Amino acid sequence: MIQRKTQTAEYWQSISLSAADIEFLHTLLLDAEQPLTTRTLALALVGERCRREEAELRAELDRGIIYQPRKGFKVGDKIIFPSLDFRLGVAIELRPGHNPEYGDFEVVTVDFGPDRRQRSFAARLTAAHKLNVDMPDVLALGDGLTPEKILDTVAPELMPTLAAQLAGQRDFAGFEDRWLLRDLLADVHVGHLNIAEALIEMRTAPVATTSLLKELDLPAEVKPEILTFSLHSALAADPRFDQVGAGETRCWYLRRLEPAEALTRPEPLIYTAIPYDRASLPVELLQIEWELDDEWTEGQVPAAAASPVKRAVPSTTVLLTYPHLIAGTLPLNVHSRPLFPRGHGERIMITMIDGRWGQRFPAWVVPAHRYVAGLRSWFDQHKLPAGAFITLERRDNTGEIVVDFRPKRMRREWTRRALVTEDGRLDIQLRKQEVACEYDEQIIISDERVEDMYRLRANPIYTGADLKDLVYEITTDLAGLSQGGNVHAKTVYSAINVLRRCPPGPVFAILANDPRLQGVGDGLFRLNI
């Protein structure tokens, strides 16, 4: 039995499309006359590569006699050795073999050419040997892997590799996970795209592909699936348009009408992973970490990879932290993620409803970066502080999300405020602040001018500082605001995020392991002096 290269992971890890592969895929799409998925193309390519390997093996076997120890040979015979990568040699000498365990047999000396040494092999061997297989089994398909099994087991990276290489081929047009030959595309020109832009702008809302097709004068004789794909491909290639549909619906909007934080991840939300000893976190801090439900906590699943199963109770509460407040966003964490729809674009445009006043406004789910954009005005209208509890509820009949907070009588309360000193450093003080919502007392923090905080975040004093030093410095400052000198772990986490985006894990690990700090229970820490 021959182990075929096409059934090994090594073969597919380094695959590059050859001219024959491109021609094969070109013919496949030409015959199909419809868009095909990357998986369909990959399965066909695997089958074609296996067929070629089969033909090459048979051609190799036709060059001479397949070596098997039980066979007899004569000088001058051309012999093929499948176990030596089908190397071809010539029998140049025969002599009797001597080994009581195997009985009578011969030894054939084979010359593999001027660049290879001569080797000796057993012949006319009557004893059992694994190479003495019947001829029909020599070309058996190894472990019997089908193209489906090959793709799913030993070649899982083929589909992304294939998609990347097809994207670089001028003759192939792609949209999401489907491909078509450019020669088969309907002619969608700039005039059509200008009409689409005007229609979207006039409606000031995303427009489905089906609606756009009704307004555009595209060739009626072209198959509907090709018309749809052609328009998708043209819209996706034009930087004016953004595919923001939920579920399997493809809807298009204009990038220039979207807020900056939906198109580009805001700086306050950018987290660079920090290594830390998670095993050193005590149960107490792990519980606090779970309560905070930071979207970048280790173990959180990216929204794009999350299960689409809906929650039994379509509502939850999230904590508004300082980075999300100034970015005008909400986190996509374990509890909030299932409430929001999934889509096929980089963003999904949704409608949110103000739970206080009933007003509707657009928002954008950005799964890859784990946030929902478009809430800046809503935060400002209700004067919400960092630390506020935000409630979310999905309306199943419309897919809209009701966003609200927990109101309470407005009163002036002592809260922490982030200020900037004359020498450009962070200074946290206690100040009176009007608050009309329920909030986490350990998280709440405000600023006087958000512009000052952005400059502070960009200050080399803090951008280049080690997190351990920042945690100690901030804990020291916060201890001065407490009569007992105790600081809660959540308060340190909240203040750190004024300067740098960081989930609680790395902060808590420093609190638990820095000898300059001492845990006193209930999540509280103090300076170890």
N, C-alpha and C positions, 0 to 999 in steps of 0.2 A: 504494500500500500504506500502511495506517495503522498507526502505532506505538501500540499500546494502552497505556494507563496501567497496566493490571494486569500488564504484562510488564516494568515498570521497578522497580528497587530502591527508588526514592523513594516509590512508591505504598505499599509494604508496610512501610516503616520507620516511618511515622506512623499506621498503621492502628489504628482503635478500633472495637470492635464496636458496630454500630448496632442499633436495635430490630429491623430486618429480619433482621440476622445472627442475633440471639438467637432469633428466631422460627424461622428456618431450621434452626438447630442443635437447637432444641427438637423440631421435627417429625422431624428425622433420627433422634434418639435414641428418640423415641416409636415410630417405625416399626421401628427395629432391635430394640427390646425386649431389648437386651443392652448391656453396657458396650462403649464404643468408645474406641480410643486417641486421643491428642491428634493424632497424624499423620493418622489416618483423618478426624477432624473438620476438620483443617486442609486436607487435600486436597479435601474436599467444599466447604469454604468458598471455596477458590480457584476451584473450578469454578463455584460459584454467583456469585461476584463477576464472573467472566469472562462468564457468561451474562447477568447484568444489564447489564454494559458493552455486550455485543452488542446487547441490546434497546434500550439508550439510543442507541447509534450509529445503529441502523436508524430509530429515531424521529426523530433529528436529520436523517437523510438524506431522510426523507419530507416535510420542511418546504419543500423547494425543489429546484432543479436543482443537482446537484453540479458545482462548477466544474472544468472541464478546458479548457486553452488551445485545443484544436481545436474546441470547441463554439461555436455562434453564439447570441447572446442578443438580446433586444429590450427596449426600455424597459419597465419594470414587472416584469420577471422577478425572482423571488426566487432568490437564488443562495447555495449553501452552500459554504464554504471549509474542507475537512478539514484543510489545512495550517495554518489559523489557529484551531485548536481548535473547528472546526465553527461558526465565526461566520456569522451570517445577514445578508445585505445585499440591497439592491434596486438593480437597474440603472436609472440615471437619465439616461444619455447614451451615445451611440455615435458614434465618429468613426473615420476611416481611420488606420491605423498606418503609420509610415514607418521602415523599416530594411531596406536592400538585402540583408542577410544572411538575412532570414527570409521574403522575398517579401511578397505581399499578405496583410494581416491587419487586424483591427479592434482598437480600444481601447474597452473598456467601463468607464465610471465607475460605481462602486458606492458607495452611501450606506449606512453601517453604523449610522445612528441619530444622535440629537442629541448623544450623549456621545462619539461617535467620529468621526474625520476621514474624509472621502471618499478612496477610493483607486482607482487605475486598473489594469486587468488586460488582458492580451492575449486576443483571441477570434478564432475562425476561423483559428488558426495551423496551417499545414500542416507546418511544420518539426517534427522530433522533439523531444519534451519529456517529462521524467520524470513529469509529472502526467497525461499522456495514457495512463492505464492503463484496461484494460477494466473494465467495471462489476463483474464477479464478483470482481476482485482488490482492489477498494476496501476490502472488509471482510475481506481475508485476515488470518489470525492472525499478523501481524507476522513474527517468526522461526519461527512454528509451534510455540511452546512449549506443551507439555501441562501440566496442573496439577502433575504430578510434577516436571517440569523447572522450572517456576516456583518450586515450594516448595524445591527443592534448590539453585537457582542465585540467583534474585533475591529470594527471600523466606525465607532461612534463619532469620530471627528471628521468623517468624510463629508457630511452635509455642510457644516460651516466652511470647510475648506473649499468645497465645490461652489458654494454661494459666493465666496470671496473671489475665486478665480473667474467665475462667469461674469461677475460685476466688472472685471477688467477687459472683457471681450466686447468689441464694438458691435458684433452681430446679435448680441443677446440683450433683451430688455427685461429688467426685473422690477417687481413691486412686491414688497413684503416677502412672502415665501413662494412666489410664483414667477415663472419665466416664460418668455415668448420671443420668437425671432423678430427683430426690428422690421424686417421686410413684410411681416404679417400685420404690423400695427396699422390702425386707422390713422389718417393724417389729422392730428390735433395740433393746429398751428397757434401762433401767438394771438391771433384774433379770437379764437375760441377761449383762450385763457384770459384774455381781457374781459370777455363777456362774463366768464365765471367770477372774476374778481369783482366786477360791478354788481353782479347779482348777490354775492355774499355781503358786500358792503351795504347794499340797499336793505337787506334783511337784518343786518347787524346781528347775525346768528349763524352758526354752522349750517351748511347746506349739504344734504346727502348726495352721493354720486348719482343716484337715480333721478333726483330732481334736476341736477345739472344737465344730464343727458337729454332731458325733455326740452331744455332751452337751447341746446347747441345743434347746429345743422350738420350732423355727422352722417356719413354714408349709410343709407338704410340697408344696403345689400350685405354689409359686414355683419358677421355673427354677433349677437348681443354680448356674449362673454368676451369677445375680442374688443368690442367697442368699450366695454366697461374697463377692461385691463388697459387699453390705450389711454383712456382719460386718466385713470389712476396713475399710470406711468408718467404722463405729461405733467400732471399736477404735482406729483412727488418730486419731479426734477426741477420745478420752478420754485425758487426760494420765497416767493410771495405766499405760498400756501402751506397750511399745516393740517395734517390729518388728525382730527381730535375726536373721532367717533367712539362711542362706548359699545362694548360687546362686538358683534360681528358687523355692525353698521359702520360704513365708511362715510364720515362727514368732514367737510373742509371749512377751514376758517382762514383768516388773514393774519399772518405773523405780526404785521404792524399794528393790529388792533389788540394784541395780547400784551399783558404787562411784562416788564423786563424780567421779573422774578419767575415767570412761567417759562420763559425761553432760556434763561441762564440761571444756574443755581446761585442764589445770593451768597455773598461772602460769609455772613454769619452762620450759614448752615454747612459750610465745607468742613468736613472732619477728616483728618489724616490719622489713620489707625495708629494707636500707640501700644506697643507690647507691654504687658504687665502680668504679674503672677495672680491669676484669677483664683487659684487654689488657696491663696492666703486670705481671701475675704471671709470674715466670720459670717455665720448665719444671719446675724442681726443686720449687717450691711447688705447681704444678698436680699433680704426681705425688703429693705428700703429701696434697693435698686429695682426690684420687681414692681413696687408701688409707683415709682417714677415713670416706668414704662417708656424710657427714652428709645427712640427709633433706632439708634446706633448701638444699643446695648448688645453685647456679644450673644449670639444665638437668635437675634431677631432675623426673620426671613425677609429678604427684599420683596417689595410689593409685587414685582413682576413675576416672582416665583411662588407667590402665596396660593393657597388653595382657593378656588372660586366658590366654594360652598358658603352660602350666606349664613349669617348668625341667626339663631332661633329668635333672639330678641334684638331687633335692628336698631339699637341705640347704645351709646357709650359716653363716657366722660374722659376728656383728655386734659392734661395740664399744660397751660400756656407758658412756655419758658421764654427767657429774654431773647435768645436768637430768633425764635419764631415770631415774637412780637415785633421786633424791628424789621424783620424780613417780610412781614405781612402774610405769614404762612401758618399752617397747622401741620403737626407731624402725622406721618403714616406709620403707626406703630402696631403692635400685636392686636390691640383692641379696636383701633379706628380703621385699620386697613380693610377688613371685610365689609364695611359699610359702603365703600366706594366702588364704582364699576371698574372693570378692566377693559382694555382696548388693545389695538394693534399699533398705535402710534406712540411717539415719545410722550405725548400728553393726552389726557382725556378731559374734554371740556364738559363741565356739569353745571347744573343750576342749584344754587344754595338759597335758602329762605331764612331771612332774619326772624328768629323766634320771638323777638320783642315787637317788631313793627310790621312783620309780614312781607317786607320788601324782598323781591327776588334779585339776585345778582349772580354773574358768572364766576366760576372758579375753575382752576385747572389742576387735575391730579397728575403729579409727576412721579410715577412709580420708581424709576431708576434711582432717584435721589431721595425718595421717602418723604415727600411733603405735598401739601395741597396749597397752591398759590391763589391770590386774589382776595385776601381778607384784610388788607391794610386799611381800607376805608371803614370796614365794619369795626375793626379794633378801635379806630380813632373816634367813630361816632359814639361808641359806648364807653370810651375812656377806660379801656380795660388795662390792668397792669400785668406785668409778668408775674405768674403765680396764680392767675385766675383759673377757675375750673370752667371748661368749655364743654357743653353737651352737644352731642350729634345724634340725629335721628333720621333714618332713611324712610322715605315714603315709597313703599313697594309699588304702588300703582303708577307712579310717575318717575321714580328713580331720583327724585329731588332729595336734597339733604337739608334738614332744618338744623341751623346752628344757633345756639343760645348760650346764655351764661346763667348762673344762679344769682338772681338779684337779691339785694338787701337794702335797707335804708341807708342812704348816703351819710357818711360821717367822716370826719378827719381822724386818721389813725397814724400812729407812729410806724413808719416803714423804712426799709433801707433804701438809700439813694446813692447811685454811682456818680461821682464827680471827678473832675480832672484837676489836679493840682497845678500850680504855676510851673513846676518843672516837668509837667507832662506825665504824671503817674496817676494811677487809680486811687481814689480816696472814697471810701464807703462811709456814709454818715447816716444817722437817724434823723428823718425829717417827717413833718406832718404831711399827709397826703389824703385827698378826698377819694374814698373808695365806696362803690355802690354795688359790689358783687362779692360773692364768697371766694376765698382764695386760700392758698397754702401759706401759712405764716412763715414757714421756713424758706420758701421759694421766692416770695414777693420781693421785687427790686425794681426801681425806676431810675430814670436819668433826667437831667435838666435839658440837655440838647443831644439828640441822637447823633448829630454830626460829630460832636466831641468824642463820642464812644467809637465811631468808625475810625477817627484819627488815632485814638488810643489803641485800637486793635492792630493798627498798622505800625505802631511805634516799635522800632527794633528792640527796645528794652523788653518788650513782651513777646514779639514774634520769635526772637531767638532764645528766650528763656526756657530752661528745663521745667517741665511740668511740676516736678517735685519742689523746686524753688518757689514756683507760683503758688502752689497749695500751701506751703508754709507761710509765705508772705501774706496771703489773703486770710488764712486762719488767724495769724497774729493780729491783723487789722480788725477782723470781726470779733476777736476775743475782747478787744477794748470797748466794744459796744454792749457787752454783757456784764452785769454786776458780778456774776460768779466766774466770769472768764471762760464760760463754756460755749462752744459753737457746734451747731448741728451739722451732720454730714451733708444734708440736703442744702443747707445754706452755703457751704463751701462749694458744692457742685454748681449752684445757681450763680454765685459770684464768679467762679472760674469761667462760666459761659458768657459773661460780659466781655471777657478778654479773648476767649478762644473756644471754639466749638469742641466739646468733649463730653462723651457719655459718662455716667457715674462710675463705671467700673475702674478705670485708671485712677480717678480721683480717690475713690474709696480705698484702693490698694495702697496708695501713698499714706492716707490717714491711718491705715491699719499697721503700716510697717515702718514709718518714719520714727526713729527713736526720740526725736524732738517733740513728738506729739503723744498724747496719752488719752486712750478711750476711757470714758467714765460711765458708760452704759446709756441705754435709750438712744443710741445714735449720736451721743454728744462727745466732743473732744475738747481738750484743753492743752495749753503749752506745758511741756514736761520740764518744769523748772524747779 
